[in-house]
Amino acid sequence: MMTLFAVPVFDATVVVEGTELFKGKGSAEHWAERLALEVRSEVAVRKIGNGWALCGSVDGVDCVWGIHGQRLKRIN
């Protein structure tokens, strides 16, 4: 089974303080649903600056995901 983290993100992005995020809330919500299935935990979207990040908890640790090189990446 291929992990979601290896799947390219072909949605529009925006850079906020050096971090690449989703440009639209709709595409962020779509990826949040997919990520929730992957990490088996609830994932929500949160606006950061003029972009959207994915937020959730994995093994009790709060995580925020953005995009790096057209792949989902955990950011802090």
N, C-alpha and C positions, 0 to 999 in steps of 0.2 A: 504494500500500500504506500502510495506517495504522500508525503506530508503536505499540508496546505502551505507551509512556509517555503516550499520549492516552486509554488505556482506563481507565474508572473502577474503583477497587478497592472492591468492595462487601463486603469481609470486616470482621470486628470488629477494631478497633484499640485501642491503648493508648498513652498519652503517657509517655515516659521522658525525663526531663531536658529537656523542651521539644521532643522529637522524637517524632513519631507513628510507631509501629511496628505490626507485625502482632501480634495478641493470641495467636493459636494457631500452633503449629509446622507443623501440616498445611497451613494456608492459605499460610504463608510458603514452604513447600516447593513448593506448586503454582505460586506466582508466580515462584519461583526457576527452575523448569523453563521457564516461558514467557520469562523474562528471558534465560536462557542462549541460547535460540534467537535472540532479538533481537540480543544483543551478540556472538554467536558465540564464547562463552567459557564456561567452567565457572562456575556460580554456586551457592553454598552458603548455608545459613541459620546464623545465629549469635544466641545469646541475649544480649540486652543488657538488664540490669535484669529487668523482668518482661515484656518484649516480644521480638520476633524481627525481625532485620534480614536483608537479602540482601547477600551479600559475594562479590566476584569481582574480576577484573582485566580492564581494557579498555585495549588498546594499551600494555600493560606498566605501567599505573597501577592500584594497588589501589583499589577503590571499595566503598563501603557505601551501600545504598539503603534508604530508609524510605518514608514516605508523606507527601504534602503536598497538601491539598485534594482528597483521593480519587484522587490520581495518584502513581505511583512517582516518587521524587525522590532524587537522589544527596545523601548527607549526609556530613559529616566530623566 
